[in-house]
Amino acid sequence: MNRAALDIITTRRSCRAFTPEMPSHDLLATICEAATWAPTGHGRQAPLIVAITRKDLRDRLSAMNARIWNEITVSRGGVAHEGIDPFYGAPVVLLVLSDRKVPTYLYDGCSVLTTLATAAHAVGLASCWIHRAKEEFESAEGQAILRELGIEGDYEGIDHLVVGYPAKAIPTPLPRKADYIRWVE
């Protein structure tokens, strides 16, 4: 049995503090290429990975995401957090969009995000899955960004994976819950 792949899966953790150092284009291309092999319904490959390393666009998406995060927090009775960076300082945003015309588009996008995170860990990068891409790209501003990038079609923002080098030690994982697996034999 080759445990290397299992070790990559079981040691990957989310990172919430990144250095500003930009990973090489080759490393980013490697993890994006790996994610193109993620399982998709009937092999239809509904997702699209948008690898964002341009700081002005990364910052624009972060600001949009923070506004949405605060709106959701306040609507649930919480207090808005001013000046937050929901991308935790990561220099790279891997945005996953998925074609709504494909019945399995949402699951396919999640499969790609999971594969991106696993591949990032495998090459020594840290990552964190960030929500609210759906809300970002349903907005007029988000639609304008897609047009600016030349992305046409009926895409839904599935989510973002922020990627970079960790600024501090990754936290120890929580123990797995006792009833995580149920056997039916």
C-alpha positions in Angstrom: 0.0 0.0 0.0 1.3 3.5 -0.9 0.5 5.7 2.1 2.0 8.9 0.6 -1.4 10.0 -1.0 -3.2 9.2 2.2 -0.7 11.1 4.3 -1.3 14.2 2.0 -5.0 13.9 2.6 -4.8 13.4 6.4 -2.3 16.1 7.0 -3.9 18.9 4.9 -5.3 21.7 7.1 -6.8 25.2 6.4 -4.4 28.1 6.8 -5.7 31.5 8.0 -2.5 33.5 7.9 -0.3 33.8 4.8 2.9 35.6 3.9 2.8 38.0 0.9 5.3 35.8 -1.0 3.9 34.8 -4.4 4.2 31.1 -5.2 5.9 30.4 -8.5 3.7 30.1 -11.7 5.0 26.5 -12.1 3.7 25.5 -8.6 0.3 27.1 -9.3 0.1 25.6 -12.7 0.8 22.2 -11.2 -2.0 22.3 -8.7 -4.5 23.8 -11.2 -3.6 21.0 -13.7 -4.1 18.4 -11.0 -7.6 19.8 -10.3 -8.6 19.3 -13.9 -8.5 15.6 -13.1 -11.0 15.9 -10.2 -14.1 13.7 -10.7 -17.0 15.4 -12.4 -20.5 14.1 -13.3 -20.3 12.1 -16.5 -16.9 13.6 -17.1 -18.5 16.8 -18.3 -16.0 19.1 -16.6 -18.4 21.8 -15.7 -16.0 23.8 -13.5 -13.6 26.6 -14.6 -10.6 27.5 -12.5 -9.7 31.2 -12.6 -6.1 31.6 -11.2 -5.8 35.1 -9.8 -2.4 36.5 -9.0 -3.0 40.1 -10.0 -3.1 42.0 -6.7 -5.7 44.6 -7.8 -8.2 42.0 -8.7 -7.4 39.9 -5.6 -8.0 42.9 -3.4 -11.2 43.8 -5.3 -12.6 40.3 -4.7 -11.5 40.4 -1.1 -13.4 43.7 -0.5 -16.5 42.2 -2.2 -16.3 39.1 -0.2 -15.9 41.1 3.1 -19.0 43.2 2.3 -21.1 40.1 1.7 -19.7 38.4 4.8 -20.6 41.4 6.9 -24.1 41.6 5.3 -24.7 37.9 6.1 -23.3 38.4 9.6 -25.5 41.4 10.4 -28.6 39.8 8.9 -28.1 36.9 11.4 -27.9 39.3 14.3 -24.1 39.5 14.5 -21.8 42.5 14.4 -20.0 43.5 11.2 -16.2 43.3 11.3 -14.5 46.3 9.7 -11.2 46.0 7.8 -11.2 42.2 7.5 -9.5 40.4 4.7 -11.5 37.2 4.2 -8.6 35.9 2.1 -6.3 36.0 5.2 -3.5 37.8 3.3 -3.0 35.0 0.7 -1.5 36.4 -2.5 -3.4 33.9 -4.8 -7.1 33.3 -5.3 -8.2 30.2 -7.2 -11.8 31.0 -8.1 -13.9 28.1 -9.1 -16.9 28.8 -11.3 -19.2 26.1 -12.7 -21.5 25.8 -15.7 -25.1 25.8 -14.4 -26.3 23.9 -17.5 -24.6 20.8 -16.2 -26.8 19.0 -13.6 -23.9 18.2 -11.3 -22.2 21.6 -11.6 -22.2 22.3 -7.8 -20.7 18.9 -6.8 -18.2 19.1 -9.7 -17.0 22.5 -8.5 -16.6 21.2 -4.9 -14.7 18.3 -6.2 -12.3 20.7 -8.0 -11.9 22.8 -4.9 -11.1 19.8 -2.8 -8.5 18.6 -5.3 -7.0 22.1 -5.5 -6.5 22.1 -1.7 -5.0 18.6 -1.7 -2.7 19.4 -4.6 -1.6 22.6 -2.9 -0.6 20.8 0.2 1.2 18.1 -1.8 3.5 20.8 -3.3 4.1 22.6 0.0 1.6 25.4 -0.3 -1.1 26.2 2.3 -4.7 27.0 1.4 -8.1 27.8 2.8 -11.5 27.3 1.2 -13.4 30.6 1.2 -17.2 30.8 0.7 -19.4 33.6 -0.8 -18.3 33.3 -4.4 -21.9 32.6 -5.4 -23.1 35.9 -4.0 -20.1 37.7 -5.4 -20.7 36.6 -9.0 -24.5 37.0 -8.8 -23.9 40.7 -8.2 -23.6 43.3 -11.0 -20.0 43.9 -9.9 -19.2 40.2 -10.1 -20.8 39.9 -13.5 -18.8 42.9 -14.7 -15.6 41.2 -13.5 -16.4 38.1 -15.5 -17.0 40.2 -18.6 -13.7 42.0 -18.0 -12.0 38.6 -17.8 -13.7 37.5 -21.0 -15.7 34.7 -19.2 -19.0 34.1 -20.9 -21.7 31.6 -20.1 -24.0 30.7 -17.3 -21.4 30.2 -14.5 -22.1 30.2 -10.8 -19.4 31.1 -8.4 -18.8 27.9 -6.4 -16.1 29.2 -4.1 -12.5 30.3 -3.8 -9.4 28.6 -2.6 -6.8 31.1 -1.3 -3.2 29.8 -1.6 0.2 30.8 -0.5 2.9 30.2 2.1 1.8 30.0 5.8 2.7 32.9 8.0 2.5 30.7 11.2 2.1 27.1 12.1 -1.0 25.4 10.9 -3.3 24.4 13.8 -3.5 20.9 15.1 -6.6 19.1 13.7 -9.6 18.4 15.8 -10.1 14.7 16.6 -12.4 12.9 14.2 -15.9 12.4 15.6 -16.6 8.9 16.9 -19.5 8.2 14.6 -18.0 9.6 11.4 -18.2 6.2 9.7 -21.1 3.8 9.9 -20.6 0.3 8.6 -23.5 -1.6 7.1 -22.3 -5.1 6.5 
